[in-house]
Amino acid sequence: MASKTSKTSATPKGSKASETSAASLTSVTSVTSKNFAEKLLTVPPPIEVAGRRIKRYHVTADPAGIAPDVQEAAYAMLPKLLPEADGTPPATFVVLHRGADDGAYLNAYSWVWDNVLHFKGASAGQPVLGCPDRDPTHFIAPDLPWIGCVWELPPILHERDAWVRHMLAPDAPDLDAYMADCLSEGTTGDRS
């Protein structure tokens, strides 16, 4: 999830709360658009969790990468984000994003029903998303319909194409080939 996000709720237009929400959303939007920069994307080796093979992508502006304690806390949360087995080859890809502030986000995208992506995410250190504190290792699973911010989305197209290429198009699915086919490291954007 984006590190500079404003939570809004349905409030009557013209009410004090509506004016406050609109003002804070405008403020966040203008700050975000003036400071936008692509982030670094790295690809750690795959892991296995709860019987699923997991491809990993890490996103951060920090050239040193994501701190080990944040990684450990995120991956400890991962089993809670995975769907039950349904006969689809058990593959998932995750995006672990360390925001520029205290926020850390883990997005788990799992293949289900042969060709469908299941999503569940976790957040830490971002009170706007319901986190109890600003600790980037204290992950919760907010009940939000969001699938990722602009820095977290680049792997999705690659993973869709890799799933088709290795699992759906061939006569026999090749999960090992799918697991080896990752988006290249670099930045989150400017890939065309």
Backbone as CSV, one residue per row, in Angstrom:
resi,resn,N_x,N_y,N_z,CA_x,CA_y,CA_z,C_x,C_y,C_z
1,MET,0.845,-1.170,0.000,0.000,0.000,0.000,0.892,1.234,0.000
2,ALA,0.362,2.314,-0.505,1.149,3.534,-0.564,1.423,4.053,0.830
3,SER,2.552,4.693,0.984,2.906,5.164,2.306,2.198,6.458,2.679
4,LYS,1.718,7.206,1.706,1.001,8.450,2.003,-0.419,8.295,1.511
5,THR,-1.281,7.780,2.378,-2.645,7.470,2.026,-3.567,8.099,3.042
6,SER,-4.705,8.572,2.570,-5.686,9.142,3.469,-6.909,8.257,3.495
7,LYS,-7.391,7.931,4.672,-8.586,7.121,4.822,-9.785,8.065,4.848
8,THR,-10.749,7.810,3.988,-11.941,8.637,3.961,-13.142,7.765,4.264
9,SER,-14.207,8.369,4.723,-15.438,7.638,4.968,-16.582,8.419,4.356
10,ALA,-17.697,7.749,4.224,-18.863,8.405,3.648,-19.400,9.406,4.658
11,THR,-19.335,10.670,4.322,-19.887,11.697,5.195,-20.738,12.607,4.339
12,PRO,-21.752,13.198,4.911,-22.618,14.080,4.137,-21.828,15.245,3.551
13,LYS,-22.090,15.524,2.276,-21.423,16.635,1.609,-21.787,17.931,2.328
14,GLY,-20.782,18.752,2.529,-20.992,20.022,3.201,-20.817,19.951,4.707
15,SER,-20.698,18.751,5.246,-20.500,18.634,6.693,-19.058,18.987,7.030
16,LYS,-18.809,19.266,8.294,-17.470,19.599,8.769,-16.511,18.434,8.491
17,ALA,-16.965,17.195,8.739,-16.122,16.018,8.500,-15.803,15.883,7.018
18,SER,-16.796,16.155,6.161,-16.576,16.066,4.718,-15.536,17.079,4.271
19,GLU,-15.616,18.307,4.789,-14.647,19.342,4.423,-13.252,18.969,4.910
20,THR,-13.150,18.421,6.124,-11.856,18.011,6.670,-11.265,16.885,5.831
21,SER,-12.076,15.860,5.502,-11.595,14.736,4.694,-11.145,15.215,3.327
22,ALA,-11.931,16.069,2.701,-11.578,16.574,1.377,-10.290,17.384,1.430
23,ALA,-10.128,18.193,2.473,-8.913,18.998,2.603,-7.697,18.118,2.814
24,SER,-7.819,17.096,3.665,-6.657,16.238,3.909,-6.339,15.393,2.692
25,LEU,-7.356,14.943,1.946,-7.118,14.173,0.732,-6.421,15.035,-0.312
26,THR,-6.848,16.275,-0.470,-6.201,17.190,-1.411,-4.753,17.408,-1.007
27,SER,-4.519,17.590,0.280,-3.161,17.805,0.769,-2.275,16.597,0.486
28,VAL,-2.775,15.388,0.772,-2.003,14.173,0.534,-1.729,14.012,-0.954
29,THR,-2.747,14.239,-1.787,-2.580,14.080,-3.227,-1.523,15.031,-3.767
30,SER,-1.538,16.291,-3.361,-0.562,17.234,-3.892,0.847,16.917,-3.401
31,VAL,0.986,16.481,-2.158,2.305,16.118,-1.636,2.835,14.897,-2.382
32,THR,1.990,13.890,-2.568,2.403,12.666,-3.228,2.829,12.937,-4.662
33,SER,2.051,13.692,-5.413,2.362,13.900,-6.823,3.650,14.703,-7.014
34,LYS,3.973,15.605,-6.123,5.197,16.399,-6.252,6.435,15.586,-5.899
35,ASN,6.298,14.555,-5.069,7.446,13.807,-4.584,7.574,12.411,-5.176
36,PHE,6.827,12.109,-6.223,6.842,10.736,-6.745,8.191,10.382,-7.356
37,ALA,8.663,9.203,-7.003,9.868,8.634,-7.620,9.710,7.120,-7.600
38,GLU,10.195,6.472,-8.633,10.181,5.011,-8.646,11.037,4.503,-7.493
39,LYS,10.785,3.270,-7.093,11.546,2.650,-6.017,12.330,1.463,-6.566
40,LEU,13.196,0.920,-5.740,13.994,-0.237,-6.124,13.177,-1.510,-5.935
41,LEU,13.319,-2.441,-6.886,12.646,-3.723,-6.811,13.708,-4.815,-6.848
42,THR,13.725,-5.659,-5.824,14.665,-6.779,-5.773,13.873,-8.082,-5.721
43,VAL,14.560,-9.178,-6.051,13.902,-10.480,-6.143,14.676,-11.511,-5.315
44,PRO,14.321,-11.642,-4.032,14.958,-12.680,-3.211,14.545,-14.074,-3.708
45,PRO,15.281,-15.095,-3.314,14.927,-16.460,-3.740,13.549,-16.878,-3.233
46,PRO,12.895,-17.782,-3.963,11.592,-18.290,-3.512,11.709,-19.042,-2.186
47,ILE,10.580,-19.133,-1.499,10.484,-19.889,-0.253,9.241,-20.783,-0.336
48,GLU,9.098,-21.676,0.624,7.878,-22.470,0.725,7.244,-22.186,2.073
49,VAL,5.941,-21.901,2.048,5.188,-21.594,3.262,3.839,-22.302,3.173
50,ALA,3.504,-23.052,4.184,2.205,-23.725,4.282,1.888,-24.536,3.016
51,GLY,2.901,-25.189,2.471,2.695,-26.026,1.297,2.606,-25.277,-0.021
52,ARG,2.814,-23.960,0.008,2.766,-23.166,-1.222,4.172,-22.689,-1.565
53,ARG,4.486,-22.671,-2.837,5.752,-22.116,-3.303,5.548,-20.618,-3.524
54,ILE,6.443,-19.824,-2.947,6.272,-18.369,-2.896,7.406,-17.665,-3.639
55,LYS,7.052,-16.914,-4.695,8.006,-16.025,-5.350,7.969,-14.708,-4.590
56,ARG,9.147,-14.066,-4.433,9.191,-12.857,-3.604,9.742,-11.657,-4.376
57,TYR,9.089,-10.534,-4.158,9.545,-9.238,-4.661,9.609,-8.278,-3.480
58,HIS,10.697,-7.519,-3.382,10.837,-6.504,-2.332,10.926,-5.140,-2.992
59,VAL,10.209,-4.172,-2.421,10.163,-2.804,-2.941,10.544,-1.842,-1.824
60,THR,11.524,-0.984,-2.103,11.940,0.020,-1.128,12.745,1.101,-1.834
61,ALA,12.796,2.272,-1.233,13.657,3.341,-1.756,15.071,3.216,-1.184
62,ASP,15.238,2.385,-0.173,16.516,2.247,0.517,17.427,1.267,-0.222
63,PRO,18.574,1.727,-0.729,19.497,0.814,-1.431,19.989,-0.348,-0.563
64,ALA,19.914,-0.213,0.762,20.316,-1.293,1.658,19.260,-2.405,1.722
65,GLY,18.087,-2.150,1.175,17.019,-3.145,1.183,16.124,-3.017,2.398
66,ILE,15.296,-4.027,2.593,14.347,-4.044,3.711,15.022,-4.702,4.911
67,ALA,14.919,-4.071,6.059,15.569,-4.561,7.284,15.147,-5.996,7.588
68,PRO,16.078,-6.822,8.050,15.772,-8.224,8.353,14.617,-8.403,9.337
69,ASP,14.485,-7.526,10.344,13.396,-7.694,11.309,12.034,-7.456,10.668
70,VAL,11.962,-6.538,9.697,10.710,-6.289,8.974,10.389,-7.495,8.088
71,GLN,11.392,-8.029,7.405,11.181,-9.222,6.571,10.680,-10.389,7.425
72,GLU,11.343,-10.618,8.546,10.972,-11.732,9.423,9.528,-11.597,9.905
73,ALA,9.142,-10.409,10.322,7.778,-10.182,10.801,6.764,-10.352,9.670
74,ALA,7.091,-9.861,8.498,6.180,-9.983,7.351,5.964,-11.441,6.987
75,TYR,7.052,-12.186,6.867,6.912,-13.583,6.454,6.307,-14.455,7.547
76,ALA,6.382,-14.034,8.813,5.678,-14.740,9.883,4.162,-14.562,9.726
77,MET,3.740,-13.458,9.128,2.315,-13.172,8.895,1.781,-13.898,7.664
78,LEU,2.655,-14.271,6.760,2.247,-14.809,5.457,1.269,-15.980,5.531
79,PRO,1.427,-16.966,6.402,0.460,-18.070,6.409,-0.996,-17.620,6.573
80,LYS,-1.207,-16.519,7.274,-2.571,-15.998,7.474,-3.144,-15.364,6.205
81,LEU,-2.297,-15.120,5.210,-2.737,-14.451,3.982,-2.981,-15.425,2.829
82,LEU,-2.696,-16.699,3.050,-2.770,-17.680,1.972,-4.115,-18.395,1.945
83,PRO,-4.632,-18.675,0.738,-5.907,-19.394,0.636,-5.731,-20.890,0.880
84,GLU,-6.833,-21.561,1.107,-6.808,-23.019,1.227,-6.538,-23.627,-0.139
85,ALA,-5.923,-24.799,-0.156,-5.652,-25.505,-1.409,-6.964,-25.839,-2.105
86,ASP,-6.965,-25.708,-3.438,-8.172,-26.011,-4.208,-7.874,-26.892,-5.431
87,GLY,-6.682,-27.482,-5.473,-6.307,-28.309,-6.613,-5.459,-27.584,-7.638
88,THR,-5.422,-26.248,-7.571,-4.546,-25.457,-8.436,-3.118,-25.649,-7.939
89,PRO,-2.130,-25.756,-8.830,-0.754,-25.848,-8.324,-0.499,-24.736,-7.295
90,PRO,0.048,-25.089,-6.140,0.145,-24.154,-5.013,1.258,-23.120,-5.184
91,ALA,0.940,-22.045,-5.878,1.920,-20.989,-6.151,1.358,-19.634,-5.744
92,THR,2.238,-18.824,-5.198,1.908,-17.477,-4.723,3.079,-16.580,-5.061
93,PHE,2.802,-15.298,-5.302,3.894,-14.328,-5.328,3.534,-13.224,-4.354
94,VAL,4.549,-12.704,-3.683,4.326,-11.657,-2.694,5.146,-10.428,-3.055
95,VAL,4.627,-9.292,-2.628,5.356,-8.032,-2.722,5.452,-7.490,-1.307
96,LEU,6.681,-7.385,-0.809,6.943,-6.777,0.490,7.485,-5.379,0.222
97,HIS,6.755,-4.375,0.679,7.071,-2.969,0.393,7.347,-2.233,1.692
98,ARG,8.481,-1.605,1.764,8.820,-0.749,2.911,8.599,0.683,2.470
99,GLY,7.623,1.348,3.089,7.306,2.725,2.752,8.389,3.688,3.207
100,ALA,8.267,4.908,2.740,9.234,5.949,3.095,9.047,6.419,4.540
101,ASP,7.877,6.132,5.103,7.621,6.498,6.501,7.784,5.243,7.360
102,ASP,6.901,5.008,8.302,6.989,3.829,9.163,6.318,2.596,8.570
103,GLY,5.602,2.764,7.490,4.784,1.686,6.943,5.562,0.563,6.279
104,ALA,5.026,-0.652,6.430,5.500,-1.834,5.716,4.256,-2.592,5.274
105,TYR,4.306,-3.175,4.078,3.126,-3.781,3.482,3.510,-5.108,2.849
106,LEU,2.709,-6.127,3.073,2.931,-7.427,2.459,1.674,-7.792,1.684
107,ASN,1.816,-7.905,0.375,0.712,-8.289,-0.493,0.956,-9.711,-0.978
108,ALA,-0.006,-10.596,-0.753,0.102,-11.988,-1.187,-0.913,-12.240,-2.299
109,TYR,-0.414,-12.619,-3.460,-1.232,-12.923,-4.632,-1.068,-14.409,-4.915
110,SER,-2.132,-15.181,-4.724,-2.067,-16.636,-4.860,-2.943,-17.108,-6.015
111,TRP,-2.429,-18.070,-6.766,-3.200,-18.644,-7.869,-4.199,-19.651,-7.316
112,VAL,-5.473,-19.474,-7.695,-6.559,-20.369,-7.303,-7.444,-20.606,-8.522
113,TRP,-8.283,-21.591,-8.431,-9.294,-21.879,-9.448,-8.690,-21.895,-10.848
114,ASP,-7.455,-22.400,-10.939,-6.716,-22.606,-12.177,-6.102,-21.325,-12.759
115,ASN,-6.858,-20.219,-12.805,-6.371,-19.021,-13.494,-6.816,-17.713,-12.836
116,VAL,-7.072,-17.760,-11.540,-7.582,-16.592,-10.817,-6.586,-16.205,-9.721
117,LEU,-6.387,-14.906,-9.533,-5.526,-14.421,-8.456,-6.352,-14.118,-7.214
118,HIS,-5.979,-14.739,-6.121,-6.552,-14.460,-4.802,-5.628,-13.432,-4.152
119,PHE,-6.191,-12.424,-3.499,-5.362,-11.403,-2.841,-5.723,-11.297,-1.370
120,LYS,-4.683,-11.139,-0.573,-4.853,-10.746,0.825,-3.587,-9.998,1.225
121,GLY,-3.747,-8.918,1.973,-2.607,-8.092,2.350,-2.502,-7.867,3.839
122,ALA,-1.301,-7.446,4.241,-1.032,-7.103,5.635,-0.265,-5.789,5.665
123,SER,-0.438,-5.054,6.741,0.216,-3.756,6.907,0.778,-3.633,8.308
124,ALA,1.828,-2.846,8.430,2.422,-2.559,9.741,2.864,-1.096,9.754
125,GLY,2.796,-0.480,10.917,3.325,0.869,11.087,2.531,1.972,10.411
126,GLN,1.308,1.689,9.986,0.507,2.693,9.269,-0.862,2.819,9.950
127,PRO,-0.983,3.733,10.943,-2.248,3.889,11.663,-3.451,4.198,10.764
128,VAL,-3.231,4.858,9.649,-4.334,5.169,8.732,-5.017,3.882,8.250
129,LEU,-4.272,2.772,8.206,-4.833,1.495,7.761,-5.311,0.621,8.916
130,GLY,-5.344,1.189,10.113,-5.823,0.453,11.272,-4.722,-0.178,12.104
131,CYS,-3.475,0.055,11.749,-2.370,-0.490,12.545,-2.376,0.186,13.916
132,PRO,-2.127,-0.568,14.988,-2.223,-0.009,16.326,-1.070,0.912,16.709
133,ASP,0.008,0.903,15.919,1.171,1.720,16.253,1.997,1.948,14.984
134,ARG,3.147,2.559,15.124,4.019,2.849,13.978,5.177,1.867,13.852
135,ASP,5.053,0.723,14.485,6.087,-0.311,14.458,6.006,-1.069,13.120
136,PRO,7.043,-0.998,12.272,6.990,-1.655,10.964,7.114,-3.176,11.025
137,THR,7.163,-3.740,12.237,7.189,-5.192,12.383,5.893,-5.728,13.008
138,HIS,4.945,-4.845,13.292,3.687,-5.233,13.942,2.594,-5.322,12.875
139,PHE,2.561,-6.437,12.144,1.645,-6.596,11.012,0.238,-6.992,11.454
140,ILE,-0.723,-6.417,10.759,-2.137,-6.774,10.883,-2.663,-7.010,9.471
141,ALA,-3.818,-7.636,9.355,-4.450,-7.847,8.048,-5.704,-6.977,7.965
142,PRO,-5.562,-5.745,7.446,-6.742,-4.878,7.357,-7.747,-5.431,6.343
143,ASP,-9.014,-5.199,6.595,-10.060,-5.660,5.692,-10.354,-4.553,4.674
144,LEU,-9.450,-4.422,3.707,-9.584,-3.392,2.680,-9.601,-4.039,1.301
145,PRO,-10.304,-3.456,0.340,-10.355,-4.030,-1.005,-9.176,-3.630,-1.890
146,TRP,-8.176,-2.998,-1.362,-7.042,-2.508,-2.148,-6.096,-3.648,-2.508
147,ILE,-5.578,-3.653,-3.747,-4.670,-4.721,-4.176,-3.219,-4.278,-4.278
148,GLY,-2.934,-3.015,-4.045,-1.551,-2.557,-4.088,-1.453,-1.131,-4.584
149,CYS,-0.349,-0.496,-4.252,-0.100,0.866,-4.712,0.756,0.830,-5.980
150,VAL,1.055,1.978,-6.537,1.784,2.040,-7.809,3.138,1.353,-7.753
151,TRP,3.778,1.304,-6.583,5.090,0.662,-6.468,4.961,-0.856,-6.341
152,GLU,3.796,-1.329,-5.922,3.589,-2.758,-5.692,3.009,-3.497,-6.890
153,LEU,2.472,-2.779,-7.862,1.771,-3.409,-8.976,2.637,-3.995,-10.098
154,PRO,3.851,-3.525,-10.359,4.597,-4.029,-11.519,4.727,-5.552,-11.633
155,PRO,4.899,-6.306,-10.553,5.001,-7.762,-10.750,3.731,-8.424,-11.281
156,ILE,2.571,-7.811,-11.106,1.322,-8.483,-11.472,1.265,-8.837,-12.956
157,LEU,1.563,-7.929,-13.849,1.509,-8.241,-15.278,2.518,-9.330,-15.630
158,HIS,3.729,-9.223,-15.088,4.727,-10.249,-15.366,4.238,-11.620,-14.888
159,GLU,3.686,-11.676,-13.687,3.241,-12.937,-13.121,2.054,-13.519,-13.889
160,ARG,1.188,-12.675,-14.369,0.080,-13.146,-15.213,0.636,-13.806,-16.466
161,ASP,1.555,-13.128,-17.139,2.131,-13.676,-18.371,2.926,-14.953,-18.107
162,ALA,3.659,-15.001,-16.989,4.428,-16.198,-16.648,3.493,-17.370,-16.346
163,TRP,2.364,-17.116,-15.684,1.406,-18.184,-15.385,0.841,-18.765,-16.689
164,VAL,0.476,-17.887,-17.603,-0.029,-18.361,-18.902,1.070,-19.140,-19.632
165,ARG,2.257,-18.575,-19.693,3.385,-19.161,-20.435,3.753,-20.556,-19.924
166,HIS,3.779,-20.745,-18.607,4.271,-21.999,-18.037,3.189,-22.947,-17.514
167,MET,2.020,-22.415,-17.193,1.011,-23.257,-16.544,-0.230,-23.505,-17.412
168,LEU,-0.626,-22.542,-18.240,-1.867,-22.688,-18.991,-1.654,-23.031,-20.466
169,ALA,-0.671,-22.421,-21.115,-0.461,-22.627,-22.558,0.171,-23.976,-22.909
170,PRO,1.138,-24.481,-22.155,1.769,-25.755,-22.543,0.820,-26.951,-22.377
171,ASP,1.168,-28.049,-23.037,0.381,-29.282,-22.888,0.410,-29.768,-21.440
172,ALA,1.562,-29.597,-20.788,1.689,-29.989,-19.377,2.205,-28.797,-18.581
173,PRO,1.524,-28.429,-17.500,1.999,-27.304,-16.676,3.395,-27.585,-16.121
174,ASP,4.193,-26.512,-15.988,5.560,-26.641,-15.479,5.759,-25.643,-14.336
175,LEU,5.431,-26.080,-13.116,5.511,-25.199,-11.949,6.949,-24.753,-11.691
176,ASP,7.924,-25.619,-11.923,9.327,-25.224,-11.722,9.706,-24.080,-12.655
177,ALA,9.266,-24.155,-13.912,9.562,-23.079,-14.870,8.869,-21.784,-14.445
178,TYR,7.628,-21.898,-13.973,6.928,-20.705,-13.485,7.693,-20.071,-12.329
179,MET,8.139,-20.889,-11.382,8.836,-20.358,-10.210,10.154,-19.686,-10.583
180,ALA,10.780,-20.128,-11.646,12.060,-19.551,-12.076,11.878,-18.282,-12.906
181,ASP,10.672,-18.016,-13.368,10.394,-16.888,-14.266,9.936,-15.681,-13.442
182,CYS,10.876,-14.815,-13.069,10.577,-13.650,-12.226,10.825,-12.355,-12.986
183,LEU,10.140,-11.324,-12.578,10.399,-9.988,-13.087,11.830,-9.621,-12.716
184,SER,12.536,-8.995,-13.629,13.944,-8.664,-13.343,14.040,-7.547,-12.294
185,GLU,15.137,-7.567,-11.573,15.391,-6.518,-10.582,15.642,-5.196,-11.298
186,GLY,15.422,-4.125,-10.590,15.625,-2.781,-11.152,14.787,-1.797,-10.381
187,THR,14.027,-1.006,-11.108,13.113,-0.067,-10.455,11.684,-0.549,-10.693
188,THR,10.762,0.053,-9.963,9.355,-0.351,-10.087,8.717,0.124,-11.376
189,GLY,9.311,1.094,-12.028,8.716,1.608,-13.269,9.760,1.781,-14.351
190,ASP,9.369,2.509,-15.381,10.262,2.770,-16.514,10.792,1.475,-17.112
191,ARG,9.892,0.495,-17.330,10.310,-0.815,-17.830,10.006,-1.011,-19.310
192,SER,9.373,-0.077,-19.980,9.020,-0.290,-21.385,10.170,-0.054,-22.339
